[in-house]
Amino acid sequence: MKSPLTGKEMPLRHELRAVTFRKDEVKIRFQFFLCEDSGEKFTTTELDELNLLMVEHAYRTKNHIPQRAEITDIREKYELSALRMGEILGFGQNTYGLYEKGDLPSLANANLIKLARDPLKFKSLVDDWDPKSDKVKSDLLKRIDRLVQAEKLKMVNLDDYLIGDGEANEFTGFTKPNMEKLVEMIVYFAHKVPSYKTKMNKLLFYADFLMFRVFGNSISGAKYVAIDYGPVPNMYETIFENLAVNELIDVFYESKENGSKMEKLMGRADRPIQLDVFSAEELQSLEKVVLSFQNSAVSEIVEISHQEIGWLENKNSKRFISYEYALELKAI
């Protein structure tokens, strides 16, 4: 963006700001364009929308308000329409559907939605519900009873174990962890840029963090850890092994001069990329990462990742890297 005062290109900057939202104070990294000659700060409509999204993310996280995807998931597991779900919870006629589209619930309504996560607790709300059809209520109660029994018998879900099933927050890029998308990201890169595991980890990191920097949410909701060789998805070894065992990708072993072996992840002809799981914006981020790093050797991309502030400030303690560091990305 060019400065309206000088006509010169302005760099994108950010600063920590305390913002009052719904009578609550939250802190965000506010982004703006800086006119270096005058010191004036400017934003665009797109940047204003992104900053507002960051405010909403911070508010949801602080008050444990479910993200829109989880609000949809909660309803769908009971096989209910948004209208019916809202009716049971005592919302306005179109309220639940608006929450699924991005409207922010009040704290009271958010608490009711969180209550509905638990089939047993949701059953107590359905017991008090008085629909026109007794059959509709009895059928729903039967579905809930089946879910309650399934919860009692359920072992730890493998996907939840590998990627996590916690609330969306700054360590997931304000996206609920989504194993399906992480798998397709790996399959995508395995086809487009067959890579050793070390490089694959960096491709995933840059795709998720680039998506967050530009659009305010990560693709996969994966958490990334700062280890000696740069940022990596949490439990990446097990995730890659699981994909190979289930024949979603192939793993080839290449011997090095010192006798060690490196594992190269490659796409399979009989397992194409499921592009429909990605939005246009997500595909844009994936494509940019391919263009930026397709010719980078493993040692090069490791060195590149070692310049990132998110890795530098977390490497000593091997901590998770907050997606707020996406605003500091240097390589892309």
Backbone torsions as a table, in degrees:
resi	resn	phi	psi	omega
1	MET	NA	137.3	179.7
2	LYS	-93.1	143.2	179.8
3	SER	-65.8	129.3	175.6
4	PRO	-68.7	-11.2	-179.1
5	LEU	-93.1	-39.7	-174.7
6	THR	-118.1	-16.1	-176.7
7	GLY	80.0	0.8	179.7
8	LYS	-86.1	153.9	175.4
9	GLU	-64.9	137.4	-179.5
10	MET	-107.3	135.4	176.9
11	PRO	-74.4	151.1	175.1
12	LEU	-83.1	127.6	-179.3
13	ARG	-127.5	171.1	175.3
14	HIS	-147.7	158.2	178.4
15	GLU	-149.3	152.2	178.4
16	LEU	-75.6	126.7	179.7
17	ARG	-130.9	143.9	170.4
18	ALA	-94.0	124.9	-176.0
19	VAL	-122.8	135.1	175.2
20	THR	-90.0	122.5	-178.0
21	PHE	-136.0	122.7	-176.2
22	ARG	50.1	46.4	177.2
23	LYS	64.1	18.7	179.8
24	ASP	-125.4	142.0	179.3
25	GLU	-95.5	128.7	175.8
26	VAL	-128.4	157.5	179.2
27	LYS	-113.6	135.0	179.5
28	ILE	-137.6	163.8	169.0
29	ARG	-89.3	100.8	-177.1
30	PHE	-82.6	126.9	-177.4
31	GLN	-100.7	145.1	-179.2
32	PHE	-159.0	164.0	172.3
33	PHE	-96.6	134.8	-176.3
34	LEU	-108.6	123.4	170.8
35	CYS	-81.6	105.5	-171.7
36	GLU	-68.6	-25.2	179.7
37	ASP	-75.5	-39.2	-175.9
38	SER	-102.6	-19.4	-175.9
39	GLY	82.0	0.7	179.6
40	GLU	-73.6	148.0	-179.4
41	LYS	-112.5	138.4	-177.8
42	PHE	-133.5	152.8	173.9
43	THR	-131.2	165.1	172.7
44	THR	-109.2	171.8	176.2
45	THR	-58.9	-42.8	179.8
46	GLU	-63.1	-40.8	-179.2
47	LEU	-70.4	-36.7	175.7
48	ASP	-60.8	-41.7	179.7
49	GLU	-65.9	-39.0	178.4
50	LEU	-66.8	-42.5	178.3
51	ASN	-63.3	-39.0	177.5
52	LEU	-65.1	-39.1	177.4
53	LEU	-61.9	-39.4	178.2
54	MET	-64.5	-35.9	176.3
55	VAL	-64.0	-45.4	179.7
56	GLU	-64.4	-39.9	177.1
57	HIS	-59.3	-47.3	-178.4
58	ALA	-62.9	-39.3	179.8
59	TYR	-67.7	-43.5	178.3
60	ARG	-60.7	-44.6	-178.2
61	THR	-64.4	-46.3	-178.1
62	LYS	-61.2	-35.8	-175.5
63	ASN	-106.2	10.5	176.6
64	HIS	54.9	45.3	177.7
65	ILE	-91.1	126.8	-178.6
66	PRO	-59.4	146.3	173.9
67	GLN	-73.3	162.2	-174.8
68	ARG	-58.0	-36.8	-179.6
69	ALA	-64.0	-39.4	179.5
70	GLU	-70.7	-35.6	177.7
71	ILE	-59.6	-39.6	176.4
72	THR	-68.1	-44.5	-178.4
73	ASP	-60.1	-40.9	-179.2
74	ILE	-60.8	-45.3	179.8
75	ARG	-65.7	-44.1	-173.9
76	GLU	-66.3	-28.9	-179.2
77	LYS	-68.5	-19.4	175.4
78	TYR	-96.4	1.2	178.5
79	GLU	58.3	44.9	-178.8
80	LEU	-114.1	153.4	171.0
81	SER	-77.1	162.4	177.8
82	ALA	-63.6	-35.6	179.0
83	LEU	-62.6	-46.6	-179.1
84	ARG	-67.2	-40.4	179.7
85	MET	-61.5	-44.4	178.8
86	GLY	-63.1	-36.3	178.7
87	GLU	-63.2	-44.2	-179.5
88	ILE	-64.6	-38.7	-177.8
89	LEU	-82.6	-6.2	177.9
90	GLY	83.2	24.4	179.3
91	PHE	-88.0	173.0	172.1
92	GLY	-65.8	168.2	-170.5
93	GLN	-56.4	-42.9	-176.1
94	ASN	-108.9	7.7	-169.7
95	THR	-63.8	-47.3	-176.5
96	TYR	-62.1	-40.9	178.2
97	GLY	-62.4	-36.2	177.8
98	LEU	-67.3	-36.3	176.5
99	TYR	-62.7	-37.7	178.9
100	GLU	-67.7	-25.4	179.8
101	LYS	-88.2	-4.5	175.2
102	GLY	124.3	-11.3	176.6
103	ASP	-61.2	146.1	-175.6
104	LEU	-90.7	122.2	179.7
105	PRO	-68.4	152.8	168.8
106	SER	-66.4	163.6	-179.9
107	LEU	-62.0	-38.2	179.8
108	ALA	-64.7	-45.5	179.3
109	ASN	-68.2	-35.1	177.4
110	ALA	-62.2	-39.2	179.0
111	ASN	-64.1	-37.4	177.4
112	LEU	-67.8	-38.9	177.9
113	ILE	-64.5	-42.4	177.9
114	LYS	-64.1	-35.7	177.2
115	LEU	-60.9	-36.6	-178.0
116	ALA	-71.3	-11.8	175.4
117	ARG	-58.3	-38.1	-175.3
118	ASP	-90.6	114.3	-177.7
119	PRO	-54.8	-37.5	-178.2
120	LEU	-66.6	-40.9	178.6
121	LYS	-71.8	-37.4	177.4
122	PHE	-63.7	-33.9	179.5
123	LYS	-59.6	-36.8	-179.9
124	SER	-64.7	-32.6	177.1
125	LEU	-72.1	-39.5	179.0
126	VAL	-66.8	-35.6	177.8
127	ASP	-57.5	-34.0	-179.1
128	ASP	-87.8	-4.5	-177.9
129	TRP	-78.6	139.7	-177.9
130	ASP	-124.7	77.0	-180.0
131	PRO	-77.2	170.4	179.1
132	LYS	-69.6	-30.3	-177.0
133	SER	-108.8	121.9	176.2
134	ASP	-65.8	-32.5	-178.7
135	LYS	-66.3	-39.6	178.5
136	VAL	-58.9	-42.5	-179.8
137	LYS	-69.1	-43.8	-178.3
138	SER	-66.2	-37.8	178.1
139	ASP	-64.5	-40.7	179.2
140	LEU	-65.7	-41.9	179.3
141	LEU	-62.4	-34.8	177.1
142	LYS	-66.3	-42.3	178.2
143	ARG	-62.5	-40.9	179.7
144	ILE	-64.4	-42.3	179.2
145	ASP	-60.4	-38.9	178.1
146	ARG	-65.2	-39.2	178.4
147	LEU	-66.6	-38.5	177.6
148	VAL	-61.6	-44.8	178.9
149	GLN	-65.2	-39.7	178.8
150	ALA	-63.4	-38.4	177.7
151	GLU	-61.5	-38.7	-178.8
152	LYS	-67.9	-33.9	-175.7
153	LEU	-92.3	-15.3	-170.2
154	LYS	-65.7	130.3	169.3
155	MET	-81.2	173.3	177.7
156	VAL	-63.5	124.5	178.8
157	ASN	-66.6	130.7	-175.2
158	LEU	-61.9	-42.7	-179.9
159	ASP	-61.6	-43.5	178.6
160	ASP	-63.1	-37.1	-180.0
161	TYR	-65.9	-39.5	-175.1
162	LEU	-77.8	-42.4	-174.1
163	ILE	-109.8	-15.4	-180.0
164	GLY	98.4	155.6	-179.3
165	ASP	-135.6	27.0	-178.4
166	GLY	-83.5	-173.5	179.1
167	GLU	-70.4	150.5	173.7
168	ALA	-68.0	134.0	-179.1
169	ASN	-154.4	-167.7	-176.1
170	GLU	-65.9	-18.9	179.8
171	PHE	-89.4	-9.5	175.3
172	THR	-111.8	6.8	-176.5
173	GLY	68.8	29.8	180.0
174	PHE	55.3	30.4	174.6
175	THR	-122.6	132.9	176.3
176	LYS	-63.7	130.0	-178.1
177	PRO	-48.4	129.5	-173.7
178	ASN	-130.8	99.8	-176.5
179	MET	-64.3	-35.4	-179.5
180	GLU	-59.2	-43.5	-179.0
181	LYS	-71.6	-37.9	177.5
182	LEU	-63.0	-41.7	177.7
183	VAL	-59.5	-46.8	-177.8
184	GLU	-69.1	-29.5	173.6
185	MET	-62.4	-43.9	179.9
186	ILE	-65.0	-44.7	178.5
187	VAL	-62.1	-40.9	179.6
188	TYR	-58.5	-52.0	-178.3
189	PHE	-69.4	-32.4	178.9
190	ALA	-64.0	-30.2	175.9
191	HIS	-82.5	-46.6	-173.3
192	LYS	-78.8	-38.5	-177.5
193	VAL	-138.7	74.3	178.0
194	PRO	-49.7	126.6	-167.1
195	SER	-141.8	153.6	167.7
196	TYR	-68.3	158.6	-174.7
197	LYS	-56.1	-39.3	-177.9
198	THR	-60.7	-43.4	178.8
199	LYS	-70.6	-40.1	179.5
200	MET	-56.6	-41.9	179.4
201	ASN	-59.2	-38.9	-179.4
202	LYS	-72.2	-37.3	177.1
203	LEU	-60.9	-43.0	179.1
204	LEU	-63.8	-44.6	179.8
205	PHE	-58.6	-50.0	-176.5
206	TYR	-66.8	-35.0	179.2
207	ALA	-66.1	-46.8	-179.7
208	ASP	-65.9	-43.6	-176.2
209	PHE	-74.3	-33.5	175.4
210	LEU	-64.9	-44.0	178.6
211	MET	-58.2	-42.5	-180.0
212	PHE	-65.7	-43.4	-177.3
213	ARG	-61.5	-39.3	-174.6
214	VAL	-87.2	-39.0	-171.2
215	PHE	-118.1	-5.7	173.1
216	GLY	89.9	-0.1	175.2
217	ASN	-141.9	148.5	173.9
218	SER	-77.6	171.9	176.7
219	ILE	-81.1	-53.7	-169.4
220	SER	-98.4	-21.3	-172.8
221	GLY	76.2	11.5	179.2
222	ALA	-71.1	148.0	173.5
223	LYS	-94.1	140.1	-179.1
224	TYR	-115.6	136.7	-177.5
225	VAL	-108.9	142.7	176.4
226	ALA	-88.7	104.7	176.3
227	ILE	-113.5	-179.1	-172.9
228	ASP	-58.1	-36.4	-177.4
229	TYR	-91.6	16.6	177.2
230	GLY	108.2	-172.2	-178.6
231	PRO	-70.3	139.3	177.6
232	VAL	-140.5	149.3	173.4
233	PRO	-64.2	142.7	177.3
234	ASN	-58.4	133.9	178.2
235	MET	61.7	34.6	-176.1
236	TYR	-61.2	-36.8	-179.0
237	GLU	-58.5	-48.3	-178.5
238	THR	-66.7	-37.7	179.9
239	ILE	-63.7	-48.0	179.6
240	PHE	-62.1	-43.1	-179.7
241	GLU	-62.2	-41.1	-179.9
242	ASN	-63.4	-40.7	179.5
243	LEU	-66.5	-36.9	179.2
244	ALA	-69.2	-42.7	179.7
245	VAL	-61.5	-36.8	-179.2
246	ASN	-90.0	11.6	173.4
247	GLU	58.2	38.3	173.9
248	LEU	-91.7	-26.5	172.7
249	ILE	-140.1	167.3	173.1
250	ASP	-109.3	148.4	175.8
251	VAL	-119.6	122.2	177.6
252	PHE	-112.3	141.1	-178.0
253	TYR	-104.3	125.1	178.5
254	GLU	-115.5	130.4	-177.7
255	SER	-84.2	141.4	177.1
256	LYS	-102.5	168.4	-176.9
257	GLU	-61.5	-30.5	-178.8
258	ASN	-82.3	4.1	177.6
259	GLY	93.9	-11.2	179.1
260	SER	-77.8	164.7	-180.0
261	LYS	-120.9	142.5	176.5
262	MET	-114.2	138.6	-178.0
263	GLU	-95.7	122.6	179.8
264	LYS	-106.1	128.5	-178.4
265	LEU	-95.9	124.7	-175.2
266	MET	-132.8	149.4	177.9
267	GLY	-72.2	155.2	178.4
268	ARG	-106.2	139.6	179.5
269	ALA	-62.9	-31.2	-178.2
270	ASP	-89.4	4.9	176.6
271	ARG	-135.5	82.1	-179.6
272	PRO	-71.1	168.8	177.9
273	ILE	-71.6	134.6	175.7
274	GLN	-90.6	82.4	-172.9
275	LEU	-65.1	-22.4	-175.3
276	ASP	-70.7	-9.2	177.9
277	VAL	-78.6	-14.6	-176.2
278	PHE	-101.9	146.7	171.1
279	SER	-79.6	169.8	177.9
280	ALA	-61.1	-38.1	-180.0
281	GLU	-67.8	-38.2	178.9
282	GLU	-66.3	-42.1	177.6
283	LEU	-64.1	-36.3	177.6
284	GLN	-60.8	-42.2	179.1
285	SER	-66.7	-43.7	179.1
286	LEU	-61.5	-43.5	-179.0
287	GLU	-64.5	-38.1	-179.7
288	LYS	-66.7	-36.7	178.0
289	VAL	-65.7	-41.1	177.6
290	VAL	-60.2	-48.6	-179.2
291	LEU	-62.0	-34.7	-176.0
292	SER	-77.0	-32.9	-169.4
293	PHE	-125.9	6.4	-174.8
294	GLN	-61.8	-28.1	-178.2
295	ASN	-103.0	6.5	-178.5
296	SER	-80.6	130.2	174.0
297	ALA	-71.3	163.0	-179.1
298	VAL	-56.6	-47.0	-178.4
299	SER	-62.4	-34.4	-179.6
300	GLU	-68.7	-45.6	-176.6
301	ILE	-72.6	-28.8	173.9
302	VAL	-64.2	-46.6	-179.9
303	GLU	-63.9	-38.4	177.1
304	ILE	-60.9	-46.2	-178.3
305	SER	-66.8	-25.5	179.3
306	HIS	-74.3	-6.6	175.6
307	GLN	-91.9	-8.8	-176.0
308	GLU	-76.9	133.9	-178.0
309	ILE	-60.5	-36.6	-179.8
310	GLY	-59.7	-36.5	177.3
311	TRP	-77.7	-44.6	-176.2
312	LEU	-59.4	-38.5	-175.5
313	GLU	-86.9	-2.2	-179.1
314	ASN	-126.5	-5.2	-172.7
315	LYS	-66.8	-35.9	-175.6
316	ASN	-67.0	-34.1	-178.9
317	SER	-101.5	1.4	179.6
318	LYS	54.2	44.1	-175.8
319	ARG	-89.6	165.3	170.3
320	PHE	-65.6	148.1	-177.7
321	ILE	-100.3	120.0	177.2
322	SER	-64.5	140.9	177.8
323	TYR	-68.1	-11.5	175.3
324	GLU	-61.9	-24.1	176.8
325	TYR	-67.3	-11.5	177.7
326	ALA	-59.6	-28.3	179.4
327	LEU	-68.3	-15.0	-178.6
328	GLU	-102.5	5.0	-176.4
329	LEU	-54.1	133.1	-177.4
330	LYS	-104.1	-30.2	-168.6
331	ALA	-87.0	-14.2	-172.7
332	ILE	-148.8	NA	NA
